[in-house]
Amino acid sequence: MIWFVLILAGIFEMLGVLTISNFNKTRNIKNFLLLVVAFTFSFTFLYIAMKSLPTSIAYSVWTGIGASGGALLGILLFNEPKNKFRITFICLIILSVVGLKIVG
């Protein structure tokens, strides 16, 4: 259950990154509130997960989900460059997160 909470924290981190991009393009109260809500949920779920998981594991997994998810969203939604090296390194981040789950 706690890993599900940590994954939710990472998903909201990804949404937070997406809302930052939207807020930079269109500065309005709606985009600002979405940004605040996404990061509030992200930090809240991370806080809950860190009550049961070691800080090093929880923070690494949260950061990995946010980083790889943010990069994938950039490729899919914002036409950021996609090449085999970038995809390979995103996959390495994801494999590292899975590895931490396996050994943690």
MIFI-327338 format. One record per atom (N, C-alpha, C): residue number from 0; residue in one letter; chain; atom name; x, y, z. Coordinates in nm, 3 decimals. Layout:
# residues N
@resi NUM | resn a | chain A | name CA | X X | Y Y | Z Z
...
# end
This chain:
# residues 104
@resi 0 | resn m | chain A | name N | X 0.082 | Y -0.120 | Z 0.000
@resi 0 | resn m | chain A | name CA | X 0.000 | Y 0.000 | Z 0.000
@resi 0 | resn m | chain A | name C | X 0.086 | Y 0.126 | Z 0.000
@resi 1 | resn i | chain A | name N | X 0.195 | Y 0.123 | Z 0.078
@resi 1 | resn i | chain A | name CA | X 0.278 | Y 0.243 | Z 0.088
@resi 1 | resn i | chain A | name C | X 0.349 | Y 0.271 | Z -0.045
@resi 2 | resn w | chain A | name N | X 0.379 | Y 0.166 | Z -0.120
@resi 2 | resn w | chain A | name CA | X 0.440 | Y 0.188 | Z -0.252
@resi 2 | resn w | chain A | name C | X 0.341 | Y 0.252 | Z -0.347
@resi 3 | resn f | chain A | name N | X 0.215 | Y 0.217 | Z -0.335
@resi 3 | resn f | chain A | name CA | X 0.111 | Y 0.282 | Z -0.416
@resi 3 | resn f | chain A | name C | X 0.105 | Y 0.431 | Z -0.384
@resi 4 | resn v | chain A | name N | X 0.115 | Y 0.465 | Z -0.256
@resi 4 | resn v | chain A | name CA | X 0.115 | Y 0.606 | Z -0.215
@resi 4 | resn v | chain A | name C | X 0.236 | Y 0.677 | Z -0.274
@resi 5 | resn l | chain A | name N | X 0.351 | Y 0.611 | Z -0.272
@resi 5 | resn l | chain A | name CA | X 0.473 | Y 0.672 | Z -0.328
@resi 5 | resn l | chain A | name C | X 0.461 | Y 0.690 | Z -0.479
@resi 6 | resn i | chain A | name N | X 0.401 | Y 0.594 | Z -0.547
@resi 6 | resn i | chain A | name CA | X 0.379 | Y 0.608 | Z -0.691
@resi 6 | resn i | chain A | name C | X 0.283 | Y 0.724 | Z -0.719
@resi 7 | resn l | chain A | name N | X 0.180 | Y 0.738 | Z -0.637
@resi 7 | resn l | chain A | name CA | X 0.090 | Y 0.853 | Z -0.652
@resi 7 | resn l | chain A | name C | X 0.166 | Y 0.985 | Z -0.635
@resi 8 | resn a | chain A | name N | X 0.256 | Y 0.988 | Z -0.539
@resi 8 | resn a | chain A | name CA | X 0.338 | Y 1.107 | Z -0.519
@resi 8 | resn a | chain A | name C | X 0.417 | Y 1.139 | Z -0.645
@resi 9 | resn g | chain A | name N | X 0.474 | Y 1.036 | Z -0.706
@resi 9 | resn g | chain A | name CA | X 0.550 | Y 1.056 | Z -0.830
@resi 9 | resn g | chain A | name C | X 0.463 | Y 1.101 | Z -0.946
@resi 10 | resn i | chain A | name N | X 0.343 | Y 1.047 | Z -0.955
@resi 10 | resn i | chain A | name CA | X 0.251 | Y 1.088 | Z -1.062
@resi 10 | resn i | chain A | name C | X 0.211 | Y 1.234 | Z -1.045
@resi 11 | resn f | chain A | name N | X 0.183 | Y 1.274 | Z -0.921
@resi 11 | resn f | chain A | name CA | X 0.151 | Y 1.415 | Z -0.899
@resi 11 | resn f | chain A | name C | X 0.273 | Y 1.505 | Z -0.923
@resi 12 | resn e | chain A | name N | X 0.392 | Y 1.452 | Z -0.901
@resi 12 | resn e | chain A | name CA | X 0.514 | Y 1.527 | Z -0.935
@resi 12 | resn e | chain A | name C | X 0.519 | Y 1.551 | Z -1.086
@resi 13 | resn m | chain A | name N | X 0.488 | Y 1.447 | Z -1.164
@resi 13 | resn m | chain A | name CA | X 0.483 | Y 1.461 | Z -1.310
@resi 13 | resn m | chain A | name C | X 0.379 | Y 1.566 | Z -1.350
@resi 14 | resn l | chain A | name N | X 0.262 | Y 1.559 | Z -1.289
@resi 14 | resn l | chain A | name CA | X 0.157 | Y 1.657 | Z -1.319
@resi 14 | resn l | chain A | name C | X 0.201 | Y 1.798 | Z -1.280
@resi 15 | resn g | chain A | name N | X 0.276 | Y 1.807 | Z -1.171
@resi 15 | resn g | chain A | name CA | X 0.329 | Y 1.937 | Z -1.130
@resi 15 | resn g | chain A | name C | X 0.421 | Y 1.996 | Z -1.235
@resi 16 | resn v | chain A | name N | X 0.507 | Y 1.912 | Z -1.290
@resi 16 | resn v | chain A | name CA | X 0.598 | Y 1.958 | Z -1.396
@resi 16 | resn v | chain A | name C | X 0.517 | Y 2.003 | Z -1.517
@resi 17 | resn l | chain A | name N | X 0.414 | Y 1.928 | Z -1.551
@resi 17 | resn l | chain A | name CA | X 0.328 | Y 1.965 | Z -1.664
@resi 17 | resn l | chain A | name C | X 0.258 | Y 2.099 | Z -1.637
@resi 18 | resn t | chain A | name N | X 0.210 | Y 2.118 | Z -1.514
@resi 18 | resn t | chain A | name CA | X 0.141 | Y 2.243 | Z -1.484
@resi 18 | resn t | chain A | name C | X 0.235 | Y 2.363 | Z -1.482
@resi 19 | resn i | chain A | name N | X 0.364 | Y 2.340 | Z -1.447
@resi 19 | resn i | chain A | name CA | X 0.461 | Y 2.450 | Z -1.456
@resi 19 | resn i | chain A | name C | X 0.473 | Y 2.496 | Z -1.600
@resi 20 | resn s | chain A | name N | X 0.482 | Y 2.400 | Z -1.691
@resi 20 | resn s | chain A | name CA | X 0.492 | Y 2.434 | Z -1.833
@resi 20 | resn s | chain A | name C | X 0.368 | Y 2.510 | Z -1.880
@resi 21 | resn n | chain A | name N | X 0.251 | Y 2.463 | Z -1.840
@resi 21 | resn n | chain A | name CA | X 0.127 | Y 2.531 | Z -1.879
@resi 21 | resn n | chain A | name C | X 0.119 | Y 2.671 | Z -1.820
@resi 22 | resn f | chain A | name N | X 0.164 | Y 2.685 | Z -1.695
@resi 22 | resn f | chain A | name CA | X 0.160 | Y 2.816 | Z -1.630
@resi 22 | resn f | chain A | name C | X 0.257 | Y 2.913 | Z -1.697
@resi 23 | resn n | chain A | name N | X 0.370 | Y 2.864 | Z -1.742
@resi 23 | resn n | chain A | name CA | X 0.465 | Y 2.951 | Z -1.812
@resi 23 | resn n | chain A | name C | X 0.410 | Y 2.999 | Z -1.946
@resi 24 | resn k | chain A | name N | X 0.327 | Y 2.917 | Z -2.009
@resi 24 | resn k | chain A | name CA | X 0.269 | Y 2.955 | Z -2.137
@resi 24 | resn k | chain A | name C | X 0.151 | Y 3.050 | Z -2.118
@resi 25 | resn t | chain A | name N | X 0.066 | Y 3.018 | Z -2.022
@resi 25 | resn t | chain A | name CA | X -0.054 | Y 3.099 | Z -1.997
@resi 25 | resn t | chain A | name C | X -0.065 | Y 3.125 | Z -1.849
@resi 26 | resn r | chain A | name N | X -0.028 | Y 3.244 | Z -1.809
@resi 26 | resn r | chain A | name CA | X -0.032 | Y 3.279 | Z -1.667
@resi 26 | resn r | chain A | name C | X -0.172 | Y 3.325 | Z -1.631
@resi 27 | resn n | chain A | name N | X -0.244 | Y 3.234 | Z -1.569
@resi 27 | resn n | chain A | name CA | X -0.377 | Y 3.269 | Z -1.517
@resi 27 | resn n | chain A | name C | X -0.399 | Y 3.196 | Z -1.385
@resi 28 | resn i | chain A | name N | X -0.503 | Y 3.232 | Z -1.317
@resi 28 | resn i | chain A | name CA | X -0.528 | Y 3.176 | Z -1.184
@resi 28 | resn i | chain A | name C | X -0.556 | Y 3.026 | Z -1.191
@resi 29 | resn k | chain A | name N | X -0.623 | Y 2.980 | Z -1.296
@resi 29 | resn k | chain A | name CA | X -0.654 | Y 2.837 | Z -1.310
@resi 29 | resn k | chain A | name C | X -0.525 | Y 2.755 | Z -1.317
@resi 30 | resn n | chain A | name N | X -0.432 | Y 2.795 | Z -1.403
@resi 30 | resn n | chain A | name CA | X -0.307 | Y 2.721 | Z -1.416
@resi 30 | resn n | chain A | name C | X -0.224 | Y 2.729 | Z -1.288
@resi 31 | resn f | chain A | name N | X -0.229 | Y 2.842 | Z -1.220
@resi 31 | resn f | chain A | name CA | X -0.156 | Y 2.856 | Z -1.094
@resi 31 | resn f | chain A | name C | X -0.215 | Y 2.762 | Z -0.988
@resi 32 | resn l | chain A | name N | X -0.346 | Y 2.756 | Z -0.979
@resi 32 | resn l | chain A | name CA | X -0.410 | Y 2.668 | Z -0.881
@resi 32 | resn l | chain A | name C | X -0.383 | Y 2.522 | Z -0.911
@resi 33 | resn l | chain A | name N | X -0.384 | Y 2.485 | Z -1.039
@resi 33 | resn l | chain A | name CA | X -0.351 | Y 2.348 | Z -1.076
@resi 33 | resn l | chain A | name C | X -0.208 | Y 2.313 | Z -1.035
@resi 34 | resn l | chain A | name N | X -0.117 | Y 2.407 | Z -1.053
@resi 34 | resn l | chain A | name CA | X 0.022 | Y 2.387 | Z -1.013
@resi 34 | resn l | chain A | name C | X 0.031 | Y 2.364 | Z -0.862
@resi 35 | resn v | chain A | name N | X -0.034 | Y 2.448 | Z -0.785
@resi 35 | resn v | chain A | name CA | X -0.030 | Y 2.437 | Z -0.639
@resi 35 | resn v | chain A | name C | X -0.093 | Y 2.305 | Z -0.594
@resi 36 | resn v | chain A | name N | X -0.205 | Y 2.269 | Z -0.652
@resi 36 | resn v | chain A | name CA | X -0.272 | Y 2.144 | Z -0.613
@resi 36 | resn v | chain A | name C | X -0.185 | Y 2.023 | Z -0.647
@resi 37 | resn a | chain A | name N | X -0.126 | Y 2.020 | Z -0.766
@resi 37 | resn a | chain A | name CA | X -0.044 | Y 1.906 | Z -0.806
@resi 37 | resn a | chain A | name C | X 0.074 | Y 1.888 | Z -0.710
@resi 38 | resn f | chain A | name N | X 0.144 | Y 1.996 | Z -0.680
@resi 38 | resn f | chain A | name CA | X 0.258 | Y 1.982 | Z -0.591
@resi 38 | resn f | chain A | name C | X 0.217 | Y 1.958 | Z -0.446
@resi 39 | resn t | chain A | name N | X 0.104 | Y 2.009 | Z -0.406
@resi 39 | resn t | chain A | name CA | X 0.055 | Y 1.981 | Z -0.270
@resi 39 | resn t | chain A | name C | X 0.028 | Y 1.832 | Z -0.253
@resi 40 | resn f | chain A | name N | X -0.041 | Y 1.772 | Z -0.349
@resi 40 | resn f | chain A | name CA | X -0.065 | Y 1.628 | Z -0.342
@resi 40 | resn f | chain A | name C | X 0.066 | Y 1.551 | Z -0.350
@resi 41 | resn s | chain A | name N | X 0.157 | Y 1.594 | Z -0.436
@resi 41 | resn s | chain A | name CA | X 0.284 | Y 1.525 | Z -0.451
@resi 41 | resn s | chain A | name C | X 0.360 | Y 1.522 | Z -0.319
@resi 42 | resn f | chain A | name N | X 0.374 | Y 1.638 | Z -0.255
@resi 42 | resn f | chain A | name CA | X 0.449 | Y 1.644 | Z -0.129
@resi 42 | resn f | chain A | name C | X 0.373 | Y 1.574 | Z -0.016
@resi 43 | resn t | chain A | name N | X 0.242 | Y 1.579 | Z -0.018
@resi 43 | resn t | chain A | name CA | X 0.165 | Y 1.512 | Z 0.087
@resi 43 | resn t | chain A | name C | X 0.182 | Y 1.361 | Z 0.079
@resi 44 | resn f | chain A | name N | X 0.170 | Y 1.306 | Z -0.041
@resi 44 | resn f | chain A | name CA | X 0.188 | Y 1.162 | Z -0.058
@resi 44 | resn f | chain A | name C | X 0.332 | Y 1.120 | Z -0.028
@resi 45 | resn l | chain A | name N | X 0.429 | Y 1.204 | Z -0.067
@resi 45 | resn l | chain A | name CA | X 0.569 | Y 1.174 | Z -0.034
@resi 45 | resn l | chain A | name C | X 0.588 | Y 1.172 | Z 0.117
@resi 46 | resn y | chain A | name N | X 0.529 | Y 1.268 | Z 0.186
@resi 46 | resn y | chain A | name CA | X 0.538 | Y 1.274 | Z 0.331
@resi 46 | resn y | chain A | name C | X 0.482 | Y 1.147 | Z 0.395
@resi 47 | resn i | chain A | name N | X 0.368 | Y 1.103 | Z 0.346
@resi 47 | resn i | chain A | name CA | X 0.306 | Y 0.981 | Z 0.400
@resi 47 | resn i | chain A | name C | X 0.396 | Y 0.860 | Z 0.375
@resi 48 | resn a | chain A | name N | X 0.451 | Y 0.851 | Z 0.254
@resi 48 | resn a | chain A | name CA | X 0.538 | Y 0.738 | Z 0.220
@resi 48 | resn a | chain A | name C | X 0.664 | Y 0.736 | Z 0.306
@resi 49 | resn m | chain A | name N | X 0.717 | Y 0.855 | Z 0.336
@resi 49 | resn m | chain A | name CA | X 0.841 | Y 0.862 | Z 0.412
@resi 49 | resn m | chain A | name C | X 0.822 | Y 0.825 | Z 0.559
@resi 50 | resn k | chain A | name N | X 0.699 | Y 0.812 | Z 0.603
@resi 50 | resn k | chain A | name CA | X 0.674 | Y 0.764 | Z 0.739
@resi 50 | resn k | chain A | name C | X 0.707 | Y 0.615 | Z 0.751
@resi 51 | resn s | chain A | name N | X 0.698 | Y 0.541 | Z 0.638
@resi 51 | resn s | chain A | name CA | X 0.719 | Y 0.397 | Z 0.640
@resi 51 | resn s | chain A | name C | X 0.843 | Y 0.351 | Z 0.565
@resi 52 | resn l | chain A | name N | X 0.884 | Y 0.428 | Z 0.467
@resi 52 | resn l | chain A | name CA | X 0.999 | Y 0.389 | Z 0.386
@resi 52 | resn l | chain A | name C | X 1.121 | Y 0.474 | Z 0.424
@resi 53 | resn p | chain A | name N | X 1.241 | Y 0.418 | Z 0.405
@resi 53 | resn p | chain A | name CA | X 1.360 | Y 0.500 | Z 0.429
@resi 53 | resn p | chain A | name C | X 1.360 | Y 0.622 | Z 0.336
@resi 54 | resn t | chain A | name N | X 1.410 | Y 0.731 | Z 0.389
@resi 54 | resn t | chain A | name CA | X 1.413 | Y 0.856 | Z 0.312
@resi 54 | resn t | chain A | name C | X 1.486 | Y 0.837 | Z 0.179
@resi 55 | resn s | chain A | name N | X 1.599 | Y 0.767 | Z 0.181
@resi 55 | resn s | chain A | name CA | X 1.677 | Y 0.751 | Z 0.058
@resi 55 | resn s | chain A | name C | X 1.598 | Y 0.679 | Z -0.051
@resi 56 | resn i | chain A | name N | X 1.522 | Y 0.578 | Z -0.013
@resi 56 | resn i | chain A | name CA | X 1.442 | Y 0.504 | Z -0.111
@resi 56 | resn i | chain A | name C | X 1.324 | Y 0.588 | Z -0.157
@resi 57 | resn a | chain A | name N | X 1.249 | Y 0.643 | Z -0.064
@resi 57 | resn a | chain A | name CA | X 1.128 | Y 0.720 | Z -0.099
@resi 57 | resn a | chain A | name C | X 1.164 | Y 0.838 | Z -0.190
@resi 58 | resn y | chain A | name N | X 1.266 | Y 0.913 | Z -0.152
@resi 58 | resn y | chain A | name CA | X 1.302 | Y 1.031 | Z -0.231
@resi 58 | resn y | chain A | name C | X 1.355 | Y 0.992 | Z -0.369
@resi 59 | resn s | chain A | name N | X 1.435 | Y 0.886 | Z -0.374
@resi 59 | resn s | chain A | name CA | X 1.490 | Y 0.842 | Z -0.503
@resi 59 | resn s | chain A | name C | X 1.381 | Y 0.795 | Z -0.597
@resi 60 | resn v | chain A | name N | X 1.287 | Y 0.719 | Z -0.546
@resi 60 | resn v | chain A | name CA | X 1.177 | Y 0.671 | Z -0.631
@resi 60 | resn v | chain A | name C | X 1.090 | Y 0.788 | Z -0.676
@resi 61 | resn w | chain A | name N | X 1.056 | Y 0.877 | Z -0.584
@resi 61 | resn w | chain A | name CA | X 0.975 | Y 0.994 | Z -0.617
@resi 61 | resn w | chain A | name C | X 1.043 | Y 1.079 | Z -0.724
@resi 62 | resn t | chain A | name N | X 1.171 | Y 1.104 | Z -0.707
@resi 62 | resn t | chain A | name CA | X 1.246 | Y 1.183 | Z -0.804
@resi 62 | resn t | chain A | name C | X 1.254 | Y 1.110 | Z -0.938
@resi 63 | resn g | chain A | name N | X 1.276 | Y 0.980 | Z -0.934
@resi 63 | resn g | chain A | name CA | X 1.287 | Y 0.902 | Z -1.059
@resi 63 | resn g | chain A | name C | X 1.158 | Y 0.903 | Z -1.138
@resi 64 | resn i | chain A | name N | X 1.046 | Y 0.887 | Z -1.069
@resi 64 | resn i | chain A | name CA | X 0.917 | Y 0.891 | Z -1.138
@resi 64 | resn i | chain A | name C | X 0.893 | Y 1.030 | Z -1.197
@resi 65 | resn g | chain A | name N | X 0.922 | Y 1.133 | Z -1.118
@resi 65 | resn g | chain A | name CA | X 0.903 | Y 1.269 | Z -1.166
@resi 65 | resn g | chain A | name C | X 0.993 | Y 1.303 | Z -1.284
@resi 66 | resn a | chain A | name N | X 1.120 | Y 1.262 | Z -1.276
@resi 66 | resn a | chain A | name CA | X 1.216 | Y 1.294 | Z -1.383
@resi 66 | resn a | chain A | name C | X 1.184 | Y 1.219 | Z -1.512
@resi 67 | resn s | chain A | name N | X 1.164 | Y 1.088 | Z -1.500
@resi 67 | resn s | chain A | name CA | X 1.136 | Y 1.011 | Z -1.622
@resi 67 | resn s | chain A | name C | X 0.999 | Y 1.047 | Z -1.679
@resi 68 | resn g | chain A | name N | X 0.901 | Y 1.065 | Z -1.592
@resi 68 | resn g | chain A | name CA | X 0.768 | Y 1.104 | Z -1.639
@resi 68 | resn g | chain A | name C | X 0.767 | Y 1.241 | Z -1.702
@resi 69 | resn g | chain A | name N | X 0.840 | Y 1.335 | Z -1.642
@resi 69 | resn g | chain A | name CA | X 0.850 | Y 1.469 | Z -1.699
@resi 69 | resn g | chain A | name C | X 0.916 | Y 1.467 | Z -1.836
@resi 70 | resn a | chain A | name N | X 1.020 | Y 1.386 | Z -1.849
@resi 70 | resn a | chain A | name CA | X 1.088 | Y 1.375 | Z -1.979
@resi 70 | resn a | chain A | name C | X 0.996 | Y 1.312 | Z -2.083
@resi 71 | resn l | chain A | name N | X 0.923 | Y 1.208 | Z -2.043
@resi 71 | resn l | chain A | name CA | X 0.830 | Y 1.144 | Z -2.138
@resi 71 | resn l | chain A | name C | X 0.716 | Y 1.238 | Z -2.178
@resi 72 | resn l | chain A | name N | X 0.664 | Y 1.313 | Z -2.082
@resi 72 | resn l | chain A | name CA | X 0.559 | Y 1.410 | Z -2.115
@resi 72 | resn l | chain A | name C | X 0.612 | Y 1.517 | Z -2.210
@resi 73 | resn g | chain A | name N | X 0.736 | Y 1.558 | Z -2.189
@resi 73 | resn g | chain A | name CA | X 0.796 | Y 1.656 | Z -2.281
@resi 73 | resn g | chain A | name C | X 0.805 | Y 1.603 | Z -2.423
@resi 74 | resn i | chain A | name N | X 0.841 | Y 1.477 | Z -2.434
@resi 74 | resn i | chain A | name CA | X 0.851 | Y 1.415 | Z -2.567
@resi 74 | resn i | chain A | name C | X 0.712 | Y 1.402 | Z -2.630
@resi 75 | resn l | chain A | name N | X 0.617 | Y 1.355 | Z -2.551
@resi 75 | resn l | chain A | name CA | X 0.484 | Y 1.327 | Z -2.604
@resi 75 | resn l | chain A | name C | X 0.399 | Y 1.452 | Z -2.628
@resi 76 | resn l | chain A | name N | X 0.409 | Y 1.550 | Z -2.540
@resi 76 | resn l | chain A | name CA | X 0.318 | Y 1.664 | Z -2.547
@resi 76 | resn l | chain A | name C | X 0.381 | Y 1.791 | Z -2.604
@resi 77 | resn f | chain A | name N | X 0.512 | Y 1.803 | Z -2.591
@resi 77 | resn f | chain A | name CA | X 0.575 | Y 1.929 | Z -2.629
@resi 77 | resn f | chain A | name C | X 0.678 | Y 1.914 | Z -2.740
@resi 78 | resn n | chain A | name N | X 0.675 | Y 1.800 | Z -2.807
@resi 78 | resn n | chain A | name CA | X 0.764 | Y 1.775 | Z -2.920
@resi 78 | resn n | chain A | name C | X 0.911 | Y 1.797 | Z -2.888
@resi 79 | resn e | chain A | name N | X 0.950 | Y 1.760 | Z -2.767
@resi 79 | resn e | chain A | name CA | X 1.092 | Y 1.768 | Z -2.732
@resi 79 | resn e | chain A | name C | X 1.165 | Y 1.657 | Z -2.807
@resi 80 | resn p | chain A | name N | X 1.295 | Y 1.672 | Z -2.825
@resi 80 | resn p | chain A | name CA | X 1.370 | Y 1.573 | Z -2.904
@resi 80 | resn p | chain A | name C | X 1.357 | Y 1.433 | Z -2.848
@resi 81 | resn k | chain A | name N | X 1.341 | Y 1.338 | Z -2.939
@resi 81 | resn k | chain A | name CA | X 1.340 | Y 1.197 | Z -2.898
@resi 81 | resn k | chain A | name C | X 1.441 | Y 1.124 | Z -2.985
@resi 82 | resn n | chain A | name N | X 1.537 | Y 1.067 | Z -2.919
@resi 82 | resn n | chain A | name CA | X 1.636 | Y 0.986 | Z -2.990
@resi 82 | resn n | chain A | name C | X 1.667 | Y 0.864 | Z -2.903
@resi 83 | resn k | chain A | name N | X 1.741 | Y 0.773 | Z -2.960
@resi 83 | resn k | chain A | name CA | X 1.763 | Y 0.646 | Z -2.890
@resi 83 | resn k | chain A | name C | X 1.839 | Y 0.664 | Z -2.758
@resi 84 | resn f | chain A | name N | X 1.928 | Y 0.762 | Z -2.751
@resi 84 | resn f | chain A | name CA | X 2.001 | Y 0.783 | Z -2.626
@resi 84 | resn f | chain A | name C | X 1.910 | Y 0.837 | Z -2.517
@resi 85 | resn r | chain A | name N | X 1.828 | Y 0.932 | Z -2.552
@resi 85 | resn r | chain A | name CA | X 1.736 | Y 0.990 | Z -2.453
@resi 85 | resn r | chain A | name C | X 1.639 | Y 0.884 | Z -2.401
@resi 86 | resn i | chain A | name N | X 1.582 | Y 0.806 | Z -2.490
@resi 86 | resn i | chain A | name CA | X 1.490 | Y 0.699 | Z -2.451
@resi 86 | resn i | chain A | name C | X 1.563 | Y 0.596 | Z -2.365
@resi 87 | resn t | chain A | name N | X 1.686 | Y 0.561 | Z -2.403
@resi 87 | resn t | chain A | name CA | X 1.764 | Y 0.464 | Z -2.325
@resi 87 | resn t | chain A | name C | X 1.785 | Y 0.512 | Z -2.183
@resi 88 | resn f | chain A | name N | X 1.821 | Y 0.639 | Z -2.166
@resi 88 | resn f | chain A | name CA | X 1.847 | Y 0.689 | Z -2.031
@resi 88 | resn f | chain A | name C | X 1.719 | Y 0.705 | Z -1.949
@resi 89 | resn i | chain A | name N | X 1.610 | Y 0.737 | Z -2.014
@resi 89 | resn i | chain A | name CA | X 1.482 | Y 0.739 | Z -1.942
@resi 89 | resn i | chain A | name C | X 1.448 | Y 0.599 | Z -1.894
@resi 90 | resn c | chain A | name N | X 1.472 | Y 0.499 | Z -1.978
@resi 90 | resn c | chain A | name CA | X 1.447 | Y 0.360 | Z -1.939
@resi 90 | resn c | chain A | name C | X 1.538 | Y 0.319 | Z -1.823
@resi 91 | resn l | chain A | name N | X 1.662 | Y 0.367 | Z -1.822
@resi 91 | resn l | chain A | name CA | X 1.752 | Y 0.338 | Z -1.710
@resi 91 | resn l | chain A | name C | X 1.700 | Y 0.395 | Z -1.579
@resi 92 | resn i | chain A | name N | X 1.642 | Y 0.514 | Z -1.585
@resi 92 | resn i | chain A | name CA | X 1.584 | Y 0.574 | Z -1.464
@resi 92 | resn i | chain A | name C | X 1.469 | Y 0.485 | Z -1.415
@resi 93 | resn i | chain A | name N | X 1.383 | Y 0.443 | Z -1.507
@resi 93 | resn i | chain A | name CA | X 1.269 | Y 0.360 | Z -1.470
@resi 93 | resn i | chain A | name C | X 1.317 | Y 0.225 | Z -1.414
@resi 94 | resn l | chain A | name N | X 1.417 | Y 0.167 | Z -1.476
@resi 94 | resn l | chain A | name CA | X 1.472 | Y 0.040 | Z -1.426
@resi 94 | resn l | chain A | name C | X 1.534 | Y 0.058 | Z -1.287
@resi 95 | resn s | chain A | name N | X 1.595 | Y 0.171 | Z -1.263
@resi 95 | resn s | chain A | name CA | X 1.652 | Y 0.199 | Z -1.132
@resi 95 | resn s | chain A | name C | X 1.543 | Y 0.208 | Z -1.025
@resi 96 | resn v | chain A | name N | X 1.433 | Y 0.272 | Z -1.059
@resi 96 | resn v | chain A | name CA | X 1.321 | Y 0.280 | Z -0.965
@resi 96 | resn v | chain A | name C | X 1.266 | Y 0.141 | Z -0.936
@resi 97 | resn v | chain A | name N | X 1.250 | Y 0.060 | Z -1.038
@resi 97 | resn v | chain A | name CA | X 1.202 | Y -0.077 | Z -1.018
@resi 97 | resn v | chain A | name C | X 1.303 | Y -0.156 | Z -0.933
@resi 98 | resn g | chain A | name N | X 1.432 | Y -0.136 | Z -0.961
@resi 98 | resn g | chain A | name CA | X 1.535 | Y -0.203 | Z -0.882
@resi 98 | resn g | chain A | name C | X 1.529 | Y -0.165 | Z -0.735
@resi 99 | resn l | chain A | name N | X 1.507 | Y -0.038 | Z -0.707
@resi 99 | resn l | chain A | name CA | X 1.494 | Y 0.005 | Z -0.567
@resi 99 | resn l | chain A | name C | X 1.375 | Y -0.062 | Z -0.499
@resi 100 | resn k | chain A | name N | X 1.267 | Y -0.080 | Z -0.573
@resi 100 | resn k | chain A | name CA | X 1.150 | Y -0.148 | Z -0.518
@resi 100 | resn k | chain A | name C | X 1.184 | Y -0.295 | Z -0.487
@resi 101 | resn i | chain A | name N | X 1.256 | Y -0.357 | Z -0.577
@resi 101 | resn i | chain A | name CA | X 1.290 | Y -0.499 | Z -0.559
@resi 101 | resn i | chain A | name C | X 1.381 | Y -0.520 | Z -0.438
@resi 102 | resn v | chain A | name N | X 1.480 | Y -0.436 | Z -0.423
@resi 102 | resn v | chain A | name CA | X 1.575 | Y -0.455 | Z -0.312
@resi 102 | resn v | chain A | name C | X 1.527 | Y -0.388 | Z -0.183
@resi 103 | resn g | chain A | name N | X 1.429 | Y -0.298 | Z -0.194
@resi 103 | resn g | chain A | name CA | X 1.379 | Y -0.226 | Z -0.076
@resi 103 | resn g | chain A | name C | X 1.270 | Y -0.303 | Z -0.016
# end
